Structure formats: C-alpha cells, structure tokens
Amino acid sequence: MTLLTSVSGSFRAHVLLARLETEGIDAQLRGALDGAYGFTMGDLARVDVFVPEEQLDDAKYVLLADEVDATLAPPSEWATAADAPHDPARWPWWVAIGMLVVAVSGVILRSIAG
C-alpha cells in the first residue's frame, strides 16, 4: 500500500474513502479514526489514506477531478445571496405601479365604451 494523501479528521477521511471505493479503488485509512477522543486539529486529527501501488495513478486522477469540480463550483456566497429575503422597501412601488395600470386601463375602457 502506498500513501495517497493525508486529510484532517475522520469525516473527511471516510468521505474520501467512499469516493475512491465508488471508483473501484481499494483504499485503507490509518490514523486518528473514530477514537474516544475526537481530535479535529493539527497532526492529532491526521488520517492517512493508502491505496495499492497499481491503483495510485487512478486514485490521483480521482483526487484531481474532485479538486477541479470544487474549483468550478459557484462560490457559497452565491447560494446565500439567492436565499436572502427580498428588499421589503420595494413592495410599495409595485403596488403603486399596479394601481396606476388599473387606473389607466379604466380610463381607456371608459373612453372606448362611452
């Protein structure tokens, strides 16, 4: 087994393991996994990901593809901007425009009918 990469934390390691296994790559995790103390910082949280040497190039390709996908994804602040509530100060303008359209339509219809 050859070291592919090291990640910080058990969760990230398990996600990477699942990603590699879906691509048919045998992988093993070694390090701070599911212990009684959930360290999440520094070398105490380091988990090493090992793959067979003959699958190392394929595993590196999977990591590269994931990194490219993450780079091309829209920034997370775009999602929060789309979910933000609309400006409440705009609704009076829309009500005023609607009333103006109704009033003008009434004048036009009255002149046509009479």
C-alpha positions as CSV (number, residue, x, y, z in Angstrom):
1,M,0.0,0.0,0.0
2,T,1.2,3.5,-0.9
3,L,0.3,6.8,0.8
4,L,-2.1,8.7,-1.4
5,T,-2.8,11.7,0.8
6,S,-3.5,12.8,4.3
7,V,-6.6,14.5,5.4
8,S,-7.7,16.2,8.7
9,G,-10.5,14.5,10.5
10,S,-12.3,11.2,10.4
11,F,-15.3,12.6,8.5
12,R,-13.3,13.8,5.5
13,A,-11.3,10.6,5.5
14,H,-14.5,8.5,5.3
15,V,-15.9,10.7,2.5
16,L,-12.7,10.3,0.6
17,L,-12.7,6.5,1.2
18,A,-16.2,6.2,-0.1
19,R,-15.4,8.3,-3.2
20,L,-12.4,6.1,-4.0
21,E,-14.4,2.9,-3.4
22,T,-17.1,4.1,-5.8
23,E,-14.5,4.3,-8.5
24,G,-13.3,0.8,-7.8
25,I,-10.1,1.7,-5.9
26,D,-9.2,-0.2,-2.8
27,A,-8.2,2.1,-0.1
28,Q,-7.4,2.0,3.6
29,L,-7.4,4.6,6.3
30,R,-4.9,4.8,9.1
31,G,-4.6,7.3,11.8
32,A,-7.0,9.2,14.1
33,L,-10.2,7.3,13.3
34,D,-13.2,7.0,15.4
35,G,-11.3,7.1,18.7
36,A,-12.7,8.0,22.1
37,Y,-11.2,11.5,21.6
38,G,-12.4,13.3,18.5
39,F,-9.4,15.4,17.7
40,T,-10.1,17.8,14.9
41,M,-7.0,20.0,14.6
42,G,-3.4,19.5,13.7
43,D,-1.5,16.3,13.5
44,L,-3.7,14.7,16.1
45,A,-6.5,14.6,13.6
46,R,-4.4,13.4,10.6
47,V,-5.7,10.4,8.7
48,D,-3.5,8.8,6.1
49,V,-5.2,7.3,3.0
50,F,-3.4,4.4,1.4
51,V,-4.1,2.7,-1.9
52,P,-2.4,-0.2,-3.7
53,E,0.5,0.9,-5.8
54,E,-1.0,-0.2,-9.1
55,Q,-4.1,1.9,-8.4
56,L,-2.1,5.0,-7.3
57,D,-2.4,6.9,-10.7
58,D,-6.2,6.3,-10.8
59,A,-6.6,7.5,-7.2
60,K,-4.6,10.6,-8.0
61,Y,-6.9,11.2,-11.0
62,V,-10.0,10.9,-8.8
63,L,-8.5,13.5,-6.3
64,L,-7.7,15.8,-9.2
65,A,-11.2,15.5,-10.7
66,D,-12.7,16.3,-7.3
67,E,-10.5,19.3,-6.9
68,V,-11.4,20.6,-10.4
69,D,-15.1,20.1,-9.6
70,A,-14.8,22.1,-6.4
71,T,-12.9,24.9,-8.2
72,L,-15.6,25.2,-10.9
73,A,-18.5,25.2,-8.4
74,P,-20.1,28.5,-7.7
75,P,-19.0,30.2,-4.6
76,S,-21.0,29.5,-1.5
77,E,-21.9,33.2,-1.1
78,W,-24.0,32.9,-4.3
79,A,-26.3,30.5,-2.6
80,T,-26.8,32.7,0.4
81,A,-27.5,35.7,-1.8
82,A,-30.2,33.8,-3.7
83,D,-31.8,32.7,-0.4
84,A,-31.8,36.2,1.1
85,P,-35.2,37.7,1.6
86,H,-36.3,40.3,-0.9
87,D,-36.0,44.0,0.0
88,P,-39.2,44.9,1.8
89,A,-39.0,48.5,0.7
90,R,-39.8,47.6,-2.9
91,W,-43.3,46.4,-2.4
92,P,-44.9,49.9,-2.2
93,W,-43.6,50.7,-5.6
94,W,-45.1,47.5,-7.1
95,V,-48.4,48.3,-5.5
96,A,-48.3,51.9,-6.9
97,I,-47.5,50.7,-10.4
98,G,-50.3,48.1,-10.2
99,M,-52.8,50.8,-9.1
100,L,-51.6,53.1,-11.9
101,V,-52.1,50.4,-14.5
102,V,-55.6,49.7,-13.3
103,A,-56.5,53.4,-13.3
104,V,-55.2,53.9,-16.8
105,S,-56.9,50.8,-18.0
106,G,-60.2,52.1,-16.5
107,V,-59.9,55.4,-18.3
108,I,-59.1,53.8,-21.6
109,L,-62.0,51.3,-21.3
110,R,-64.4,54.1,-20.3
111,S,-63.5,56.2,-23.3
112,I,-63.9,53.2,-25.6
113,A,-67.3,52.3,-24.2
114,G,-68.7,55.7,-24.0
